[in-house]
């Protein structure tokens, strides 16, 4: 499989209150993470993964999600981009998002259906 040598993957994570330091210590052991940054706002941490194959990115995100004090993750990987000195070289999607849900798919669908029927 072809390696994504140009674009890193970013993982935005929320952690249980007061557990960020413990989570950062666990994340430091993962050789596929090249940046760990605490942030303000909706997320607690932003992680930058080293460019890699989609399979390896998936495996790394799976390992991150297995850390017990990580509540949610939101993952973004670029496929193509704009260099300041070059034109956009293709019309394919610029990224993909992987979402980590705290409930089963059927619960999510049931909740969405309930919200939709209330708005009608």
Jmol script that loads the backbone (N, CA, C; Angstrom):
load data "model"
ATOM      1  N   UNK A   1       0.845  -1.177   0.000  1.00  0.00           N
ATOM      2  CA  UNK A   1       0.000   0.000   0.000  1.00  0.00           C
ATOM      3  C   UNK A   1       0.888   1.237   0.000  1.00  0.00           C
ATOM      4  N   UNK A   2       0.482   2.255  -0.700  1.00  0.00           N
ATOM      5  CA  UNK A   2       1.264   3.471  -0.822  1.00  0.00           C
ATOM      6  C   UNK A   2       1.274   4.254   0.491  1.00  0.00           C
ATOM      7  N   UNK A   3       2.430   4.820   0.803  1.00  0.00           N
ATOM      8  CA  UNK A   3       2.566   5.622   2.019  1.00  0.00           C
ATOM      9  C   UNK A   3       2.141   7.057   1.763  1.00  0.00           C
ATOM     10  N   UNK A   4       1.522   7.667   2.750  1.00  0.00           N
ATOM     11  CA  UNK A   4       1.141   9.071   2.675  1.00  0.00           C
ATOM     12  C   UNK A   4       2.340   9.876   3.172  1.00  0.00           C
ATOM     13  N   UNK A   5       3.276  10.212   2.285  1.00  0.00           N
ATOM     14  CA  UNK A   5       4.516  10.856   2.710  1.00  0.00           C
ATOM     15  C   UNK A   5       4.392  12.357   2.845  1.00  0.00           C
ATOM     16  N   UNK A   6       3.321  12.930   2.363  1.00  0.00           N
ATOM     17  CA  UNK A   6       3.165  14.382   2.376  1.00  0.00           C
ATOM     18  C   UNK A   6       2.362  14.902   3.558  1.00  0.00           C
ATOM     19  N   UNK A   7       1.309  14.216   3.931  1.00  0.00           N
ATOM     20  CA  UNK A   7       0.344  14.783   4.854  1.00  0.00           C
ATOM     21  C   UNK A   7       0.201  13.955   6.122  1.00  0.00           C
ATOM     22  N   UNK A   8       0.360  14.583   7.278  1.00  0.00           N
ATOM     23  CA  UNK A   8       0.163  13.848   8.534  1.00  0.00           C
ATOM     24  C   UNK A   8      -1.320  13.692   8.854  1.00  0.00           C
ATOM     25  N   UNK A   9      -1.592  12.901   9.858  1.00  0.00           N
ATOM     26  CA  UNK A   9      -2.941  12.731  10.387  1.00  0.00           C
ATOM     27  C   UNK A   9      -3.004  13.458  11.719  1.00  0.00           C
ATOM     28  N   UNK A  10      -4.118  14.140  11.968  1.00  0.00           N
ATOM     29  CA  UNK A  10      -4.324  14.831  13.237  1.00  0.00           C
ATOM     30  C   UNK A  10      -5.446  14.139  13.996  1.00  0.00           C
ATOM     31  N   UNK A  11      -5.215  13.893  15.274  1.00  0.00           N
ATOM     32  CA  UNK A  11      -6.221  13.281  16.144  1.00  0.00           C
ATOM     33  C   UNK A  11      -6.536  14.291  17.244  1.00  0.00           C
ATOM     34  N   UNK A  12      -7.798  14.684  17.330  1.00  0.00           N
ATOM     35  CA  UNK A  12      -8.267  15.589  18.372  1.00  0.00           C
ATOM     36  C   UNK A  12      -8.921  14.713  19.437  1.00  0.00           C
ATOM     37  N   UNK A  13      -8.475  14.829  20.685  1.00  0.00           N
ATOM     38  CA  UNK A  13      -8.944  13.925  21.737  1.00  0.00           C
ATOM     39  C   UNK A  13      -9.484  14.687  22.941  1.00  0.00           C
ATOM     40  N   UNK A  14     -10.525  14.115  23.559  1.00  0.00           N
ATOM     41  CA  UNK A  14     -10.982  14.604  24.855  1.00  0.00           C
ATOM     42  C   UNK A  14     -10.614  13.537  25.877  1.00  0.00           C
ATOM     43  N   UNK A  15     -10.263  13.997  27.075  1.00  0.00           N
ATOM     44  CA  UNK A  15      -9.870  13.062  28.130  1.00  0.00           C
ATOM     45  C   UNK A  15     -10.713  13.316  29.373  1.00  0.00           C
ATOM     46  N   UNK A  16     -10.744  12.342  30.256  1.00  0.00           N
ATOM     47  CA  UNK A  16     -11.484  12.503  31.500  1.00  0.00           C
ATOM     48  C   UNK A  16     -10.839  13.619  32.318  1.00  0.00           C
ATOM     49  N   UNK A  17     -11.646  14.408  33.009  1.00  0.00           N
ATOM     50  CA  UNK A  17     -11.124  15.546  33.779  1.00  0.00           C
ATOM     51  C   UNK A  17      -9.992  15.137  34.718  1.00  0.00           C
ATOM     52  N   UNK A  18      -8.928  15.934  34.709  1.00  0.00           N
ATOM     53  CA  UNK A  18      -7.787  15.702  35.591  1.00  0.00           C
ATOM     54  C   UNK A  18      -6.852  14.593  35.169  1.00  0.00           C
ATOM     55  N   UNK A  19      -7.083  13.985  34.007  1.00  0.00           N
ATOM     56  CA  UNK A  19      -6.285  12.821  33.580  1.00  0.00           C
ATOM     57  C   UNK A  19      -5.357  13.127  32.401  1.00  0.00           C
ATOM     58  N   UNK A  20      -5.294  14.371  31.956  1.00  0.00           N
ATOM     59  CA  UNK A  20      -4.499  14.706  30.773  1.00  0.00           C
ATOM     60  C   UNK A  20      -3.026  14.354  30.941  1.00  0.00           C
ATOM     61  N   UNK A  21      -2.442  14.631  32.106  1.00  0.00           N
ATOM     62  CA  UNK A  21      -1.023  14.338  32.322  1.00  0.00           C
ATOM     63  C   UNK A  21      -0.752  12.845  32.176  1.00  0.00           C
ATOM     64  N   UNK A  22      -1.609  12.010  32.754  1.00  0.00           N
ATOM     65  CA  UNK A  22      -1.456  10.549  32.646  1.00  0.00           C
ATOM     66  C   UNK A  22      -1.570  10.104  31.187  1.00  0.00           C
ATOM     67  N   UNK A  23      -2.541  10.656  30.470  1.00  0.00           N
ATOM     68  CA  UNK A  23      -2.745  10.299  29.065  1.00  0.00           C
ATOM     69  C   UNK A  23      -1.528  10.698  28.230  1.00  0.00           C
ATOM     70  N   UNK A  24      -1.010  11.905  28.461  1.00  0.00           N
ATOM     71  CA  UNK A  24       0.170  12.362  27.708  1.00  0.00           C
ATOM     72  C   UNK A  24       1.344  11.415  27.938  1.00  0.00           C
ATOM     73  N   UNK A  25       1.542  10.958  29.170  1.00  0.00           N
ATOM     74  CA  UNK A  25       2.639  10.019  29.458  1.00  0.00           C
ATOM     75  C   UNK A  25       2.467   8.720  28.675  1.00  0.00           C
ATOM     76  N   UNK A  26       1.247   8.236  28.560  1.00  0.00           N
ATOM     77  CA  UNK A  26       0.989   7.023  27.776  1.00  0.00           C
ATOM     78  C   UNK A  26       1.215   7.273  26.283  1.00  0.00           C
ATOM     79  N   UNK A  27       0.766   8.427  25.794  1.00  0.00           N
ATOM     80  CA  UNK A  27       0.914   8.755  24.370  1.00  0.00           C
ATOM     81  C   UNK A  27       2.373   8.909  23.966  1.00  0.00           C
ATOM     82  N   UNK A  28       3.214   9.386  24.870  1.00  0.00           N
ATOM     83  CA  UNK A  28       4.640   9.571  24.574  1.00  0.00           C
ATOM     84  C   UNK A  28       5.316   8.263  24.174  1.00  0.00           C
ATOM     85  N   UNK A  29       4.766   7.154  24.611  1.00  0.00           N
ATOM     86  CA  UNK A  29       5.352   5.836  24.297  1.00  0.00           C
ATOM     87  C   UNK A  29       5.040   5.361  22.884  1.00  0.00           C
ATOM     88  N   UNK A  30       4.121   6.033  22.203  1.00  0.00           N
ATOM     89  CA  UNK A  30       3.737   5.614  20.848  1.00  0.00           C
ATOM     90  C   UNK A  30       4.646   6.297  19.834  1.00  0.00           C
ATOM     91  N   UNK A  31       5.450   5.512  19.151  1.00  0.00           N
ATOM     92  CA  UNK A  31       6.437   6.055  18.207  1.00  0.00           C
ATOM     93  C   UNK A  31       5.815   6.665  16.954  1.00  0.00           C
ATOM     94  N   UNK A  32       4.521   6.427  16.717  1.00  0.00           N
ATOM     95  CA  UNK A  32       3.865   6.976  15.530  1.00  0.00           C
ATOM     96  C   UNK A  32       3.309   8.380  15.762  1.00  0.00           C
ATOM     97  N   UNK A  33       3.395   8.878  16.996  1.00  0.00           N
ATOM     98  CA  UNK A  33       2.921  10.222  17.325  1.00  0.00           C
ATOM     99  C   UNK A  33       4.129  11.138  17.376  1.00  0.00           C
ATOM    100  N   UNK A  34       4.133  12.195  16.549  1.00  0.00           N
ATOM    101  CA  UNK A  34       5.296  13.095  16.563  1.00  0.00           C
ATOM    102  C   UNK A  34       5.006  14.439  17.218  1.00  0.00           C
ATOM    103  N   UNK A  35       3.751  14.678  17.646  1.00  0.00           N
ATOM    104  CA  UNK A  35       3.425  15.906  18.365  1.00  0.00           C
ATOM    105  C   UNK A  35       2.225  15.655  19.261  1.00  0.00           C
ATOM    106  N   UNK A  36       2.331  16.098  20.515  1.00  0.00           N
ATOM    107  CA  UNK A  36       1.223  16.038  21.468  1.00  0.00           C
ATOM    108  C   UNK A  36       1.078  17.448  22.011  1.00  0.00           C
ATOM    109  N   UNK A  37      -0.097  18.065  21.799  1.00  0.00           N
ATOM    110  CA  UNK A  37      -0.277  19.449  22.221  1.00  0.00           C
ATOM    111  C   UNK A  37      -1.583  19.619  22.993  1.00  0.00           C
ATOM    112  N   UNK A  38      -1.507  20.086  24.240  1.00  0.00           N
ATOM    113  CA  UNK A  38      -2.736  20.452  24.944  1.00  0.00           C
ATOM    114  C   UNK A  38      -3.343  21.683  24.257  1.00  0.00           C
ATOM    115  N   UNK A  39      -4.660  21.715  24.140  1.00  0.00           N
ATOM    116  CA  UNK A  39      -5.333  22.835  23.478  1.00  0.00           C
ATOM    117  C   UNK A  39      -6.541  23.277  24.294  1.00  0.00           C
ATOM    118  N   UNK A  40      -7.017  24.465  23.985  1.00  0.00           N
ATOM    119  CA  UNK A  40      -8.237  24.954  24.617  1.00  0.00           C
ATOM    120  C   UNK A  40      -9.403  24.710  23.674  1.00  0.00           C
ATOM    121  N   UNK A  41     -10.593  24.734  24.205  1.00  0.00           N
ATOM    122  CA  UNK A  41     -11.777  24.564  23.368  1.00  0.00           C
ATOM    123  C   UNK A  41     -12.411  23.209  23.538  1.00  0.00           C
ATOM    124  N   UNK A  42     -12.998  22.726  22.479  1.00  0.00           N
ATOM    125  CA  UNK A  42     -13.776  21.483  22.494  1.00  0.00           C
ATOM    126  C   UNK A  42     -12.939  20.258  22.859  1.00  0.00           C
ATOM    127  N   UNK A  43     -11.674  20.250  22.459  1.00  0.00           N
ATOM    128  CA  UNK A  43     -10.800  19.102  22.692  1.00  0.00           C
ATOM    129  C   UNK A  43      -9.761  19.437  23.753  1.00  0.00           C
ATOM    130  N   UNK A  44      -9.182  18.407  24.336  1.00  0.00           N
ATOM    131  CA  UNK A  44      -8.143  18.581  25.347  1.00  0.00           C
ATOM    132  C   UNK A  44      -6.744  18.457  24.750  1.00  0.00           C
ATOM    133  N   UNK A  45      -6.598  17.580  23.753  1.00  0.00           N
ATOM    134  CA  UNK A  45      -5.293  17.327  23.141  1.00  0.00           C
ATOM    135  C   UNK A  45      -5.418  17.250  21.625  1.00  0.00           C
ATOM    136  N   UNK A  46      -4.366  17.687  20.938  1.00  0.00           N
ATOM    137  CA  UNK A  46      -4.235  17.448  19.505  1.00  0.00           C
ATOM    138  C   UNK A  46      -2.962  16.638  19.325  1.00  0.00           C
ATOM    139  N   UNK A  47      -3.079  15.551  18.580  1.00  0.00           N
ATOM    140  CA  UNK A  47      -1.944  14.678  18.295  1.00  0.00           C
ATOM    141  C   UNK A  47      -1.673  14.721  16.804  1.00  0.00           C
ATOM    142  N   UNK A  48      -0.418  14.774  16.418  1.00  0.00           N
ATOM    143  CA  UNK A  48      -0.067  14.673  15.006  1.00  0.00           C
ATOM    144  C   UNK A  48       0.647  13.350  14.813  1.00  0.00           C
ATOM    145  N   UNK A  49       0.090  12.522  13.924  1.00  0.00           N
ATOM    146  CA  UNK A  49       0.701  11.234  13.613  1.00  0.00           C
ATOM    147  C   UNK A  49       1.670  11.401  12.460  1.00  0.00           C
ATOM    148  N   UNK A  50       2.693  10.574  12.457  1.00  0.00           N
ATOM    149  CA  UNK A  50       3.635  10.588  11.341  1.00  0.00           C
ATOM    150  C   UNK A  50       2.917  10.107  10.086  1.00  0.00           C
ATOM    151  N   UNK A  51       3.255  10.679   8.923  1.00  0.00           N
ATOM    152  CA  UNK A  51       2.649  10.189   7.671  1.00  0.00           C
ATOM    153  C   UNK A  51       2.894   8.688   7.521  1.00  0.00           C
ATOM    154  N   UNK A  52       1.862   7.972   7.121  1.00  0.00           N
ATOM    155  CA  UNK A  52       1.960   6.516   7.038  1.00  0.00           C
ATOM    156  C   UNK A  52       0.869   5.981   6.130  1.00  0.00           C
ATOM    157  N   UNK A  53       0.819   4.656   5.997  1.00  0.00           N
ATOM    158  CA  UNK A  53      -0.228   4.025   5.192  1.00  0.00           C
ATOM    159  C   UNK A  53      -1.563   4.124   5.928  1.00  0.00           C
ATOM    160  N   UNK A  54      -2.676   4.075   5.203  1.00  0.00           N
ATOM    161  CA  UNK A  54      -3.982   4.116   5.877  1.00  0.00           C
ATOM    162  C   UNK A  54      -4.137   3.018   6.935  1.00  0.00           C
ATOM    163  N   UNK A  55      -3.635   1.826   6.649  1.00  0.00           N
ATOM    164  CA  UNK A  55      -3.733   0.722   7.613  1.00  0.00           C
ATOM    165  C   UNK A  55      -2.992   1.060   8.907  1.00  0.00           C
ATOM    166  N   UNK A  56      -1.778   1.594   8.794  1.00  0.00           N
ATOM    167  CA  UNK A  56      -0.998   1.926   9.981  1.00  0.00           C
ATOM    168  C   UNK A  56      -1.603   3.093  10.744  1.00  0.00           C
ATOM    169  N   UNK A  57      -2.188   4.047  10.021  1.00  0.00           N
ATOM    170  CA  UNK A  57      -2.880   5.151  10.695  1.00  0.00           C
ATOM    171  C   UNK A  57      -4.046   4.586  11.501  1.00  0.00           C
ATOM    172  N   UNK A  58      -4.814   3.691  10.890  1.00  0.00           N
ATOM    173  CA  UNK A  58      -5.948   3.066  11.579  1.00  0.00           C
ATOM    174  C   UNK A  58      -5.475   2.347  12.844  1.00  0.00           C
ATOM    175  N   UNK A  59      -4.389   1.582  12.743  1.00  0.00           N
ATOM    176  CA  UNK A  59      -3.859   0.848  13.895  1.00  0.00           C
ATOM    177  C   UNK A  59      -3.431   1.804  15.002  1.00  0.00           C
ATOM    178  N   UNK A  60      -2.781   2.900  14.632  1.00  0.00           N
ATOM    179  CA  UNK A  60      -2.331   3.873  15.625  1.00  0.00           C
ATOM    180  C   UNK A  60      -3.519   4.528  16.315  1.00  0.00           C
ATOM    181  N   UNK A  61      -4.537   4.909  15.551  1.00  0.00           N
ATOM    182  CA  UNK A  61      -5.731   5.517  16.143  1.00  0.00           C
ATOM    183  C   UNK A  61      -6.417   4.513  17.064  1.00  0.00           C
ATOM    184  N   UNK A  62      -6.451   3.264  16.673  1.00  0.00           N
ATOM    185  CA  UNK A  62      -7.049   2.217  17.508  1.00  0.00           C
ATOM    186  C   UNK A  62      -6.301   2.119  18.844  1.00  0.00           C
ATOM    187  N   UNK A  63      -4.972   2.179  18.808  1.00  0.00           N
ATOM    188  CA  UNK A  63      -4.165   2.137  20.035  1.00  0.00           C
ATOM    189  C   UNK A  63      -4.452   3.360  20.913  1.00  0.00           C
ATOM    190  N   UNK A  64      -4.589   4.518  20.298  1.00  0.00           N
ATOM    191  CA  UNK A  64      -4.896   5.739  21.049  1.00  0.00           C
ATOM    192  C   UNK A  64      -6.245   5.594  21.733  1.00  0.00           C
ATOM    193  N   UNK A  65      -7.232   5.075  21.018  1.00  0.00           N
ATOM    194  CA  UNK A  65      -8.590   4.929  21.568  1.00  0.00           C
ATOM    195  C   UNK A  65      -8.654   3.916  22.704  1.00  0.00           C
ATOM    196  N   UNK A  66      -7.680   3.006  22.774  1.00  0.00           N
ATOM    197  CA  UNK A  66      -7.659   1.999  23.836  1.00  0.00           C
ATOM    198  C   UNK A  66      -7.162   2.543  25.166  1.00  0.00           C
ATOM    199  N   UNK A  67      -6.611   3.744  25.188  1.00  0.00           N
ATOM    200  CA  UNK A  67      -6.170   4.352  26.441  1.00  0.00           C
ATOM    201  C   UNK A  67      -7.421   4.687  27.251  1.00  0.00           C
ATOM    202  N   UNK A  68      -7.485   4.155  28.468  1.00  0.00           N
ATOM    203  CA  UNK A  68      -8.739   4.201  29.240  1.00  0.00           C
ATOM    204  C   UNK A  68      -9.233   5.610  29.546  1.00  0.00           C
ATOM    205  N   UNK A  69      -8.351   6.579  29.720  1.00  0.00           N
ATOM    206  CA  UNK A  69      -8.805   7.924  30.068  1.00  0.00           C
ATOM    207  C   UNK A  69      -9.102   8.816  28.872  1.00  0.00           C
ATOM    208  N   UNK A  70      -8.991   8.280  27.655  1.00  0.00           N
ATOM    209  CA  UNK A  70      -9.403   9.039  26.483  1.00  0.00           C
ATOM    210  C   UNK A  70     -10.891   8.785  26.281  1.00  0.00           C
ATOM    211  N   UNK A  71     -11.667   9.877  26.271  1.00  0.00           N
ATOM    212  CA  UNK A  71     -13.124   9.756  26.133  1.00  0.00           C
ATOM    213  C   UNK A  71     -13.546   9.673  24.677  1.00  0.00           C
ATOM    214  N   UNK A  72     -13.054  10.600  23.839  1.00  0.00           N
ATOM    215  CA  UNK A  72     -13.438  10.619  22.426  1.00  0.00           C
ATOM    216  C   UNK A  72     -12.235  11.002  21.583  1.00  0.00           C
ATOM    217  N   UNK A  73     -12.303  10.634  20.313  1.00  0.00           N
ATOM    218  CA  UNK A  73     -11.302  11.072  19.341  1.00  0.00           C
ATOM    219  C   UNK A  73     -12.011  11.516  18.070  1.00  0.00           C
ATOM    220  N   UNK A  74     -11.378  12.429  17.371  1.00  0.00           N
ATOM    221  CA  UNK A  74     -11.858  12.911  16.071  1.00  0.00           C
ATOM    222  C   UNK A  74     -10.611  12.966  15.197  1.00  0.00           C
ATOM    223  N   UNK A  75     -10.565  12.152  14.146  1.00  0.00           N
ATOM    224  CA  UNK A  75      -9.347  11.958  13.362  1.00  0.00           C
ATOM    225  C   UNK A  75      -9.498  12.545  11.965  1.00  0.00           C
ATOM    226  N   UNK A  76      -8.467  13.261  11.507  1.00  0.00           N
ATOM    227  CA  UNK A  76      -8.477  13.894  10.188  1.00  0.00           C
ATOM    228  C   UNK A  76      -7.165  13.597   9.470  1.00  0.00           C
ATOM    229  N   UNK A  77      -7.279  13.048   8.252  1.00  0.00           N
ATOM    230  CA  UNK A  77      -6.115  12.752   7.428  1.00  0.00           C
ATOM    231  C   UNK A  77      -6.266  13.450   6.088  1.00  0.00           C
ATOM    232  N   UNK A  78      -5.262  14.185   5.685  1.00  0.00           N
ATOM    233  CA  UNK A  78      -5.272  14.828   4.380  1.00  0.00           C
ATOM    234  C   UNK A  78      -4.888  13.852   3.285  1.00  0.00           C
ATOM    235  N   UNK A  79      -5.516  13.978   2.129  1.00  0.00           N
ATOM    236  CA  UNK A  79      -5.182  13.158   0.967  1.00  0.00           C
ATOM    237  C   UNK A  79      -4.473  13.966  -0.105  1.00  0.00           C
ATOM    238  N   UNK A  80      -4.755  15.221  -0.134  1.00  0.00           N
ATOM    239  CA  UNK A  80      -4.203  16.090  -1.158  1.00  0.00           C
ATOM    240  C   UNK A  80      -4.177  17.480  -0.546  1.00  0.00           C
ATOM    241  N   UNK A  81      -3.424  18.361  -1.141  1.00  0.00           N
ATOM    242  CA  UNK A  81      -3.365  19.677  -0.538  1.00  0.00           C
ATOM    243  C   UNK A  81      -2.890  20.725  -1.510  1.00  0.00           C
ATOM    244  N   UNK A  82      -2.787  21.922  -1.004  1.00  0.00           N
ATOM    245  CA  UNK A  82      -2.352  23.049  -1.809  1.00  0.00           C
ATOM    246  C   UNK A  82      -1.015  23.533  -1.269  1.00  0.00           C
ATOM    247  N   UNK A  83      -0.024  23.529  -2.106  1.00  0.00           N
ATOM    248  CA  UNK A  83       1.277  24.070  -1.742  1.00  0.00           C
ATOM    249  C   UNK A  83       1.255  25.546  -2.126  1.00  0.00           C
ATOM    250  N   UNK A  84       1.833  26.426  -1.337  1.00  0.00           N
ATOM    251  CA  UNK A  84       1.777  27.856  -1.657  1.00  0.00           C
ATOM    252  C   UNK A  84       2.310  28.202  -3.052  1.00  0.00           C
ATOM    253  N   UNK A  85       3.195  27.383  -3.593  1.00  0.00           N
ATOM    254  CA  UNK A  85       3.777  27.685  -4.896  1.00  0.00           C
ATOM    255  C   UNK A  85       3.210  26.830  -6.019  1.00  0.00           C
ATOM    256  N   UNK A  86       2.229  25.966  -5.726  1.00  0.00           N
ATOM    257  CA  UNK A  86       1.676  25.070  -6.736  1.00  0.00           C
ATOM    258  C   UNK A  86       0.158  25.182  -6.777  1.00  0.00           C
ATOM    259  N   UNK A  87      -0.419  24.829  -7.926  1.00  0.00           N
ATOM    260  CA  UNK A  87      -1.873  24.738  -8.037  1.00  0.00           C
ATOM    261  C   UNK A  87      -2.334  23.406  -7.451  1.00  0.00           C
ATOM    262  N   UNK A  88      -3.609  23.328  -7.091  1.00  0.00           N
ATOM    263  CA  UNK A  88      -4.187  22.079  -6.642  1.00  0.00           C
ATOM    264  C   UNK A  88      -4.060  21.066  -7.774  1.00  0.00           C
ATOM    265  N   UNK A  89      -3.490  19.905  -7.467  1.00  0.00           N
ATOM    266  CA  UNK A  89      -3.169  18.948  -8.517  1.00  0.00           C
ATOM    267  C   UNK A  89      -4.288  17.966  -8.838  1.00  0.00           C
ATOM    268  N   UNK A  90      -5.291  17.860  -8.012  1.00  0.00           N
ATOM    269  CA  UNK A  90      -6.396  16.965  -8.344  1.00  0.00           C
ATOM    270  C   UNK A  90      -7.666  17.476  -7.691  1.00  0.00           C
ATOM    271  N   UNK A  91      -8.769  16.854  -8.034  1.00  0.00           N
ATOM    272  CA  UNK A  91     -10.054  17.270  -7.496  1.00  0.00           C
ATOM    273  C   UNK A  91     -10.582  16.286  -6.460  1.00  0.00           C
ATOM    274  N   UNK A  92      -9.714  15.399  -5.950  1.00  0.00           N
ATOM    275  CA  UNK A  92     -10.185  14.439  -4.959  1.00  0.00           C
ATOM    276  C   UNK A  92     -10.371  15.100  -3.598  1.00  0.00           C
ATOM    277  N   UNK A  93     -11.023  14.401  -2.686  1.00  0.00           N
ATOM    278  CA  UNK A  93     -11.303  14.930  -1.352  1.00  0.00           C
ATOM    279  C   UNK A  93     -10.007  15.322  -0.646  1.00  0.00           C
ATOM    280  N   UNK A  94     -10.079  16.380   0.152  1.00  0.00           N
ATOM    281  CA  UNK A  94      -8.905  16.845   0.880  1.00  0.00           C
ATOM    282  C   UNK A  94      -8.714  16.129   2.214  1.00  0.00           C
ATOM    283  N   UNK A  95      -9.689  15.406   2.707  1.00  0.00           N
ATOM    284  CA  UNK A  95      -9.527  14.746   3.994  1.00  0.00           C
ATOM    285  C   UNK A  95     -10.652  13.783   4.299  1.00  0.00           C
ATOM    286  N   UNK A  96     -10.462  13.051   5.381  1.00  0.00           N
ATOM    287  CA  UNK A  96     -11.464  12.106   5.855  1.00  0.00           C
ATOM    288  C   UNK A  96     -11.499  12.206   7.371  1.00  0.00           C
ATOM    289  N   UNK A  97     -12.644  11.963   7.948  1.00  0.00           N
ATOM    290  CA  UNK A  97     -12.784  11.998   9.403  1.00  0.00           C
ATOM    291  C   UNK A  97     -13.240  10.641   9.907  1.00  0.00           C
ATOM    292  N   UNK A  98     -12.642  10.196  11.005  1.00  0.00           N
ATOM    293  CA  UNK A  98     -13.088   9.001  11.713  1.00  0.00           C
ATOM    294  C   UNK A  98     -13.648   9.474  13.039  1.00  0.00           C
ATOM    295  N   UNK A  99     -14.830   9.009  13.393  1.00  0.00           N
ATOM    296  CA  UNK A  99     -15.463   9.428  14.631  1.00  0.00           C
ATOM    297  C   UNK A  99     -15.542   8.253  15.586  1.00  0.00           C
ATOM    298  N   UNK A 100     -15.375   8.533  16.851  1.00  0.00           N
ATOM    299  CA  UNK A 100     -15.509   7.522  17.886  1.00  0.00           C
ATOM    300  C   UNK A 100     -16.786   7.826  18.660  1.00  0.00           C
ATOM    301  N   UNK A 101     -17.775   6.936  18.582  1.00  0.00           N
ATOM    302  CA  UNK A 101     -19.050   7.150  19.254  1.00  0.00           C
ATOM    303  C   UNK A 101     -19.081   6.388  20.567  1.00  0.00           C
ATOM    304  N   UNK A 102     -19.737   6.978  21.541  1.00  0.00           N
ATOM    305  CA  UNK A 102     -19.837   6.336  22.850  1.00  0.00           C
ATOM    306  C   UNK A 102     -21.027   5.381  22.942  1.00  0.00           C
ATOM    307  N   UNK A 103     -21.879   5.329  21.912  1.00  0.00           N
ATOM    308  CA  UNK A 103     -23.047   4.461  21.912  1.00  0.00           C
ATOM    309  C   UNK A 103     -23.045   3.610  20.644  1.00  0.00           C
ATOM    310  N   UNK A 104     -23.858   2.554  20.636  1.00  0.00           N
ATOM    311  CA  UNK A 104     -23.932   1.698  19.461  1.00  0.00           C
ATOM    312  C   UNK A 104     -24.576   2.449  18.307  1.00  0.00           C
ATOM    313  N   UNK A 105     -24.363   1.955  17.108  1.00  0.00           N
ATOM    314  CA  UNK A 105     -24.922   2.579  15.916  1.00  0.00           C
ATOM    315  C   UNK A 105     -26.449   2.613  15.986  1.00  0.00           C
ATOM    316  N   UNK A 106     -27.054   1.532  16.444  1.00  0.00           N
ATOM    317  CA  UNK A 106     -28.521   1.499  16.505  1.00  0.00           C
ATOM    318  C   UNK A 106     -29.043   2.546  17.495  1.00  0.00           C
ATOM    319  N   UNK A 107     -28.322   2.772  18.612  1.00  0.00           N
ATOM    320  CA  UNK A 107     -28.739   3.817  19.552  1.00  0.00           C
ATOM    321  C   UNK A 107     -28.606   5.195  18.909  1.00  0.00           C
ATOM    322  N   UNK A 108     -27.542   5.415  18.150  1.00  0.00           N
ATOM    323  CA  UNK A 108     -27.331   6.691  17.476  1.00  0.00           C
ATOM    324  C   UNK A 108     -28.448   6.951  16.464  1.00  0.00           C
ATOM    325  N   UNK A 109     -28.813   5.920  15.681  1.00  0.00           N
ATOM    326  CA  UNK A 109     -29.868   6.059  14.675  1.00  0.00           C
ATOM    327  C   UNK A 109     -31.202   6.339  15.356  1.00  0.00           C
ATOM    328  N   UNK A 110     -31.485   5.620  16.433  1.00  0.00           N
ATOM    329  CA  UNK A 110     -32.741   5.815  17.163  1.00  0.00           C
ATOM    330  C   UNK A 110     -32.806   7.248  17.715  1.00  0.00           C
ATOM    331  N   UNK A 111     -31.702   7.730  18.280  1.00  0.00           N
ATOM    332  CA  UNK A 111     -31.662   9.087  18.817  1.00  0.00           C
ATOM    333  C   UNK A 111     -31.839  10.117  17.697  1.00  0.00           C
ATOM    334  N   UNK A 112     -31.182   9.913  16.567  1.00  0.00           N
ATOM    335  CA  UNK A 112     -31.309  10.830  15.429  1.00  0.00           C
ATOM    336  C   UNK A 112     -32.735  10.854  14.903  1.00  0.00           C
ATOM    337  N   UNK A 113     -33.365   9.687  14.830  1.00  0.00           N
ATOM    338  CA  UNK A 113     -34.754   9.604  14.361  1.00  0.00           C
ATOM    339  C   UNK A 113     -35.689  10.353  15.303  1.00  0.00           C
ATOM    340  N   UNK A 114     -35.449  10.230  16.597  1.00  0.00           N
ATOM    341  CA  UNK A 114     -36.264  10.910  17.596  1.00  0.00           C
ATOM    342  C   UNK A 114     -36.118  12.440  17.410  1.00  0.00           C
ATOM    343  N   UNK A 115     -34.890  12.901  17.249  1.00  0.00           N
ATOM    344  CA  UNK A 115     -34.660  14.337  17.046  1.00  0.00           C
ATOM    345  C   UNK A 115     -35.314  14.833  15.759  1.00  0.00           C
ATOM    346  N   UNK A 116     -35.203  14.041  14.686  1.00  0.00           N
ATOM    347  CA  UNK A 116     -35.786  14.432  13.408  1.00  0.00           C
ATOM    348  C   UNK A 116     -37.304  14.524  13.503  1.00  0.00           C
ATOM    349  N   UNK A 117     -37.951  13.574  14.188  1.00  0.00           N
ATOM    350  CA  UNK A 117     -39.414  13.593  14.289  1.00  0.00           C
ATOM    351  C   UNK A 117     -39.895  14.769  15.133  1.00  0.00           C
ATOM    352  N   UNK A 118     -39.104  15.198  16.120  1.00  0.00           N
ATOM    353  CA  UNK A 118     -39.478  16.350  16.945  1.00  0.00           C
ATOM    354  C   UNK A 118     -39.377  17.654  16.156  1.00  0.00           C
ATOM    355  N   UNK A 119     -38.482  17.700  15.183  1.00  0.00           N
ATOM    356  CA  UNK A 119     -38.274  18.914  14.392  1.00  0.00           C
ATOM    357  C   UNK A 119     -39.252  19.033  13.235  1.00  0.00           C
ATOM    358  N   UNK A 120     -40.038  17.996  12.952  1.00  0.00           N
ATOM    359  CA  UNK A 120     -40.985  18.038  11.834  1.00  0.00           C
ATOM    360  C   UNK A 120     -42.218  18.756  12.176  1.00  0.00           C
TER     361      UNK A 120
END
end "model"
wireframe off; spacefill off
backbone 0.3
color backbone group
